[in-house]
């Protein structure tokens, strides 16, 4: 299959040479016909001029000789009965009757007649024009060779001018074809670039036609769309990889978190089972260890379950009015059982709030335990009538990590040594959201962090 520029050039070439041939042949016969008509008209006018001048000349033969010498036109005067009265090209003796000649017969019926034929008298091809004038026919003839010679010269000039015009058109066609070829090559290169994911298409100078300019604009639009999609795909792939990595880290963390207590339970249970000589105090101590690790696993499962329920909004808020300070002290005592060597300071005014007590307790445990994990000094729970704050003097959080800190399963990369499953702050955020509140975080690297939320809404 041919390219557009090749197809265009081939078809125009065929059209060019076909037109040239057709015009040459058609022009030949048309110009020949026109030339014959012109000479018929010329001879007719000469006959009229002869008739007009003849009246004023004593010897008409002088006019006939003059016409012959100046124009080389054969002049014949023919009687009504066909006898030749005068002939400019030969002696009339022995000439046959001319009444049957085609031009004479036509002149007899129409007044003027003409014919092209070979003259028996002079043995040449002639154009005859005859006119009936009273009791005679005046006939003039012109050599057909001379007519053809003039016609050929005129035809060659006309064909030469037409050939120049066609050559110019052909040249312009070649130039146009080159532009088409150039634009097609640009379009092909642009499409090849797009196929190779090179979307920086630069095709701003379509030289051929408006359609190619439209195509180039459409190509640029498609390239821009594909470029955007490619960026979206890359971003999606990047996010997917990040999510996969985080999920892998979370699974690893969950596995590690469960592995330690499960290993402890198995170890203590096997010892109690296999050692018949173990003392009662030691047995009770080991069983307590088993119970503590089982509770740890249960708490982790509860936190994961709560995170899923909060995400799916399958949990309802059951509000009640209660004093905040006793709840804070209870949270402190609960966490000090686990973190026995740590200090938790509670600073709280007399505040009564309206909230889901169980949820708020869970929120505070997660928030304070998070502070205990990432600091070695005391953790302060400070509640005023305006807000509740949990303050630590720990390692702090990088600014780029703050925006993702409350996402589910998010863990700061620099703290990968901590095997938290990353749902604590996620739970905090959702519980606050259910109460119409928002968790605020202020942190400075190496100084500490402050997690807080407003209490105004909860006092209503």
C-alpha positions in Angstrom: 0.0 0.0 0.0 1.3 3.4 -1.0 1.8 6.4 1.4 -0.3 9.5 1.0 2.5 11.5 -0.6 3.3 8.7 -3.0 -0.4 8.1 -3.9 -0.9 11.9 -4.4 2.2 12.2 -6.6 1.3 9.1 -8.7 -2.2 10.2 -9.3 -1.3 13.8 -10.1 1.4 12.5 -12.5 -1.2 10.4 -14.3 -3.6 13.3 -14.3 -0.9 15.6 -15.5 0.3 13.5 -18.5 -3.3 12.4 -19.3 -4.5 16.1 -19.3 -1.5 17.1 -21.4 -2.2 14.3 -24.0 -5.9 15.0 -24.0 -5.5 18.8 -24.5 -2.9 18.2 -27.2 -5.2 15.9 -29.2 -8.4 17.9 -28.5 -6.6 21.2 -29.0 -5.2 20.0 -32.4 -8.6 19.2 -33.8 -10.3 22.2 -32.2 -7.6 24.7 -33.4 -7.7 23.1 -36.8 -11.5 23.6 -37.0 -11.1 27.2 -35.8 -8.4 27.8 -38.4 -10.5 26.4 -41.2 -13.4 28.6 -40.1 -11.1 31.6 -40.0 -9.9 31.0 -43.5 -13.5 30.4 -44.7 -14.5 33.8 -43.2 -11.3 35.3 -44.8 -12.1 34.0 -48.2 -15.8 35.0 -47.9 -14.7 38.6 -47.0 -12.3 38.6 -49.9 -15.1 37.6 -52.3 -17.3 40.4 -50.9 -14.4 42.9 -51.3 -13.9 41.7 -54.9 -17.6 42.1 -55.8 -17.5 45.6 -54.3 -14.3 46.7 -56.1 -15.1 45.1 -59.4 -17.8 47.7 -60.2 -15.2 50.4 -60.3 -12.5 48.7 -62.3 -12.5 48.5 -66.1 -10.6 45.2 -66.3 -11.5 42.8 -63.4 -8.8 40.5 -64.4 -6.3 43.0 -63.0 -7.9 42.6 -59.6 -7.8 38.8 -59.8 -4.1 38.9 -60.7 -3.4 41.3 -57.9 -5.2 39.0 -55.4 -3.2 36.0 -56.6 0.1 37.8 -56.4 -0.5 39.3 -52.9 -2.3 36.5 -51.2 -1.6 33.4 -53.3 -5.4 32.8 -53.3 -6.8 31.0 -56.3 -9.7 32.9 -57.9 -12.2 31.3 -60.3 -15.2 32.9 -62.0 -17.9 30.3 -63.0 -21.0 30.9 -65.2 -24.4 29.8 -64.0 -24.3 26.8 -66.3 -20.9 25.7 -64.8 -18.6 27.0 -67.5 -15.4 28.5 -66.2 -15.1 32.1 -67.3 -11.7 32.9 -65.6 -9.1 31.0 -63.6 -6.1 32.5 -61.9 -4.0 29.4 -61.8 -4.3 27.9 -65.3 -5.7 28.3 -68.7 -9.5 27.8 -68.9 -9.2 25.8 -72.1 -10.0 22.2 -71.5 -11.4 22.8 -68.0 -14.5 20.6 -67.2 -17.8 22.0 -66.1 -17.8 23.1 -62.4 -21.5 23.1 -61.7 -21.2 19.8 -59.9 -18.5 21.0 -57.5 -19.7 20.7 -53.8 -19.0 24.3 -53.0 -20.8 25.5 -56.1 -23.8 23.3 -55.4 -24.0 24.6 -51.8 -23.7 28.2 -53.0 -26.5 27.6 -55.5 -28.8 26.6 -52.7 -27.5 28.7 -49.8 -25.8 31.6 -51.5 -22.4 30.7 -50.0 -20.7 27.3 -50.0 -17.4 25.8 -49.0 -15.5 22.5 -49.2 -12.1 20.9 -48.6 -11.0 18.6 -51.4 -8.3 17.8 -53.8 -8.3 19.9 -57.0 -8.2 17.9 -60.2 -7.1 21.0 -62.1 -4.1 22.0 -60.0 -3.6 18.6 -58.2 -3.5 20.1 -54.7 -5.7 20.0 -51.6 -7.5 23.3 -51.3 -10.2 25.0 -49.2 -12.8 26.3 -51.5 -15.4 29.1 -50.8 -17.9 30.0 -53.5 -20.6 32.7 -53.6 -23.5 33.0 -56.0 -23.6 36.5 -57.4 -26.4 37.1 -59.9 -25.6 35.0 -63.0 -22.2 33.7 -61.9 -20.3 32.1 -59.0 -17.2 33.7 -57.6 -15.0 31.1 -56.0 -11.7 31.6 -54.1 -9.5 28.8 -52.8 -6.6 28.6 -50.4 -3.9 25.9 -50.3 -4.6 23.5 -47.4 -0.9 23.0 -46.8 -0.5 26.7 -46.0 -3.5 26.6 -43.6 -2.0 23.5 -41.9 1.4 25.1 -41.6 -0.1 28.2 -39.9 -2.3 26.0 -37.8 0.6 23.8 -36.7 2.7 26.8 -35.7 -0.2 28.2 -33.7 -0.9 24.8 -32.1 2.8 24.4 -31.2 2.8 27.8 -29.5 -0.4 27.1 -27.7 0.9 23.7 -26.5 4.2 25.3 -25.5 2.4 27.8 -23.3 0.1 25.1 -21.9 3.1 22.8 -21.3 4.8 25.6 -19.3 1.7 26.1 -17.3 1.4 22.4 -16.6 5.1 22.2 -15.8 4.7 25.0 -13.3 1.7 23.1 -11.8 3.8 19.9 -11.8 6.6 21.8 -10.0 4.2 23.2 -7.4 2.8 19.7 -7.0 6.3 18.3 -6.3 6.8 21.0 -3.7 3.4 20.2 -2.2 4.3 16.5 -2.3 7.5 17.2 -0.4 5.6 19.1 2.2 3.1 16.3 2.5 6.1 13.8 2.8 7.7 16.0 5.5 4.6 16.3 7.5 3.8 12.6 7.2 7.4 11.9 8.4 6.8 14.2 11.4 3.5 12.5 12.2 5.1 9.1 11.9 8.0 10.1 14.2 5.5 11.6 16.7 3.5 8.4 16.7 6.6 6.3 17.0 7.7 8.5 19.9 4.3 8.0 21.6 4.6 4.2 21.1 8.0 4.4 22.8 6.5 6.5 25.6 8.1 9.7 24.5 5.2 12.1 25.0 7.2 15.4 24.5 5.8 15.8 20.9 7.0 19.0 19.1 5.1 19.3 15.9 4.0 22.9 15.5 4.8 23.7 11.9 2.5 21.7 9.6 3.4 23.0 6.1 1.1 21.1 4.0 -2.5 21.8 4.8 -5.0 22.6 7.6 -6.0 18.9 8.0 -2.4 18.0 8.9 -2.3 20.9 11.4 -5.5 19.5 12.9 -3.9 16.1 13.1 -0.8 17.5 14.7 -2.9 19.3 17.3 -4.8 16.0 18.0 -1.5 14.1 18.3 -0.3 16.7 20.9 -3.6 16.3 22.8 -3.3 12.5 22.8 0.4 12.8 23.8 -0.5 15.1 26.7 -3.3 12.8 27.9 -1.0 9.7 27.7 1.7 11.7 29.5 -0.7 12.5 32.3 -1.9 8.9 32.4 1.7 7.7 32.5 2.4 10.0 35.4 -0.7 8.8 37.1 0.3 5.2 36.5 3.8 5.9 37.8 2.3 7.6 40.9 -0.1 4.7 41.3 2.6 2.2 41.0 4.8 4.1 43.4 1.9 4.3 45.9 1.1 0.6 45.4 4.7 -0.3 46.1 4.7 1.9 49.1 1.5 0.4 50.3 2.8 -3.1 49.6 6.0 -2.3 51.6 3.9 -0.9 54.4 1.6 -3.9 54.4 4.6 -6.2 54.4 6.1 -4.3 57.3 2.8 -4.4 59.1 2.4 -8.1 58.6 6.0 -8.5 59.8 5.3 -6.3 62.8 2.0 -8.2 63.6 3.8 -11.5 63.2 6.6 -10.3 65.5 4.1 -8.9 68.0 2.2 -12.1 68.1 5.3 -14.3 68.0 6.8 -13.1 71.3 3.7 -13.7 73.5 2.8 -16.9 71.7 6.4 -18.2 72.2 6.2 -17.1 75.9 2.8 -18.9 76.4 4.2 -22.1 74.8 7.4 -22.0 76.8 5.7 -21.4 80.2 2.9 -23.9 79.4 5.4 -26.7 78.5 7.4 -26.0 81.6 4.3 -26.4 83.8 3.2 -29.5 81.9 6.6 -31.3 81.8 8.1 -30.4 85.2 6.2 -32.4 87.9 8.6 -31.1 90.6 7.8 -27.4 90.0 6.7 -25.6 93.1 3.2 -24.1 93.6 4.5 -20.6 93.7 6.5 -21.1 90.5 3.5 -22.7 88.8 1.3 -19.8 89.7 4.0 -17.4 88.5 4.3 -19.2 85.2 0.5 -19.3 84.7 0.3 -15.6 85.4 2.9 -15.1 82.7 0.8 -17.2 80.3 -2.3 -15.1 81.3 -0.5 -11.8 80.7 0.7 -12.8 77.3 -2.7 -14.1 76.4 -4.2 -10.7 77.4 -1.5 -9.0 75.3 -2.6 -11.0 72.3 -6.3 -10.3 73.1 -5.6 -6.5 73.3 -3.8 -6.5 69.9 -6.7 -8.4 68.3 -9.2 -6.0 70.0 -7.2 -3.0 68.6 -7.2 -4.4 65.1 -10.9 -5.2 65.3 -11.7 -1.8 66.6 -9.7 -0.2 63.8 -11.7 -2.2 61.2 -15.0 -1.3 62.8 -14.1 2.3 62.9 -13.1 2.3 59.2 -16.3 0.5 58.2 -18.4 2.8 60.5 -19.9 -0.3 62.2 -19.7 1.2 65.7 -22.2 3.6 67.4 -21.3 6.4 69.8 -23.0 6.0 73.2 -22.6 9.3 75.0 -23.0 10.0 78.7 -21.9 12.7 81.1 -19.0 12.1 83.4 -16.0 13.8 85.1 -12.8 13.7 83.0 -10.2 13.6 85.8 -11.2 10.2 87.3 -11.0 8.7 83.8 -7.5 10.2 83.3 -6.3 8.7 86.6 -7.8 5.3 85.7 -5.9 5.4 82.4 -2.7 6.4 84.2 -3.1 3.5 86.7 -3.8 1.0 83.9 -0.7 2.0 81.9 1.6 2.1 85.0 0.9 -1.6 85.5 2.5 -2.3 82.1 5.1 0.6 82.3 6.1 0.2 86.0 9.2 2.3 85.9 7.7 5.2 84.1 6.0 8.4 85.3 2.7 9.7 84.0 1.7 13.1 85.3 -2.0 14.1 85.3 -3.0 17.8 85.4 -6.7 18.2 85.1 -9.3 20.8 86.1 -12.8 19.9 87.3 -14.4 19.2 83.9 -17.6 17.4 83.0 -17.9 16.1 79.5 -20.5 14.4 77.3 -18.9 11.6 75.3 -18.6 7.8 74.9 -16.6 6.9 78.0 -15.4 3.5 76.7 -14.2 5.1 73.4 -12.5 8.0 75.2 -10.7 5.6 77.5 -9.5 3.6 74.5 -8.4 6.9 72.8 -6.4 8.0 75.9 -4.8 4.7 76.4 -3.6 4.6 72.8 -2.5 8.3 72.9 -0.6 8.0 76.2 1.0 4.6 75.3 2.2 6.1 72.1 3.9 8.8 74.1 5.4 6.2 76.5 6.8 4.2 73.6 8.7 7.0 72.0 10.1 8.8 75.1 12.1 7.9 78.2 11.1 10.8 80.4 7.7 11.5 82.0 4.6 11.8 80.0 2.1 14.6 80.9 -1.7 14.5 80.5 -2.9 18.0 80.8 -6.6 18.9 80.6 -8.1 22.4 80.7 -11.6 23.6 79.9 -10.4 24.4 76.4 -8.3 21.3 75.4 -6.7 18.0 76.4 -3.0 17.5 75.7 -0.6 14.5 76.0 3.0 15.8 76.1 6.2 13.8 75.9 9.9 14.7 75.7 10.8 12.0 73.3 12.5 11.8 69.9 10.0 13.9 68.0 8.6 13.4 64.5 9.9 14.6 61.2 7.7 17.2 59.4 7.2 15.0 56.3 5.8 12.2 58.5 3.2 14.3 60.4 0.6 14.2 57.6 0.6 10.4 57.5 1.0 9.7 61.2 -2.7 8.9 61.8 -3.0 6.7 58.7 -3.8 3.0 59.3 -0.7 0.8 59.6 1.6 3.8 59.1 4.9 3.5 60.9 7.8 6.0 60.7 10.7 4.3 58.8 13.3 5.6 61.3 11.4 3.7 64.0 11.2 0.4 62.3 12.8 -1.2 65.3 9.5 -0.6 67.1 7.2 -3.4 66.2 4.0 -1.4 66.5 1.2 -2.4 64.1 0.4 1.2 63.4 -3.2 1.4 64.4 -3.0 3.4 67.7 -3.2 6.9 66.3 -5.5 5.7 63.6 -8.0 4.6 66.3 -7.5 8.0 68.1 -8.2 9.9 64.9 -11.4 8.0 64.2 -12.8 8.2 67.8 -12.3 11.9 67.7 -13.9 12.1 64.3 -17.0 10.3 65.6 -17.2 13.0 68.4 -16.8 15.8 65.8 -13.2 16.5 66.9 -9.8 16.5 65.2 -6.4 15.4 66.5 -3.7 18.1 66.4 0.0 17.3 66.5 2.9 19.6 67.3 6.4 18.0 67.3 10.0 19.0 67.1 12.8 16.6 66.3 14.8 15.8 69.4 12.6 17.9 71.7 9.3 16.0 71.9 5.7 15.9 70.8 2.3 17.3 71.8 -0.9 15.6 70.8 -4.1 17.5 71.6 -7.7 18.1 70.8 -10.3 20.7 71.9 -12.9 19.9 74.6 -15.5 22.6 73.9 -17.7 20.3 71.9 -17.6 17.6 74.6 -18.9 19.9 77.3 -22.2 20.6 75.6 
